[in-house]
Amino acid sequence: MVTINGENLNAAGKTAAQFIAEAGYNVERVVVERNLVILKKDELEITVFQDGDTIEILNFVGGG
């Protein structure tokens, strides 16, 4: 299991980019932190979630 934003999910084996797309996030508007390390945008395609990972996804929204 992978803990994503405080919720235990079966996301092990997926890349960060796969999970972001499946969850409906816009990759241009998120920041992903894996085990307290912020991933660079070019790392999202190659970073594979592992059992025990703790992931935080921050989604930026605009307003005015």
Secondary structure, 3 states (H helix, E strand, C coil): CEEECCEEECCCCCEHHHHHHHHCCCHHHEEEEECCEECCHHHCCCCECCCCCEEEEEECCCCC
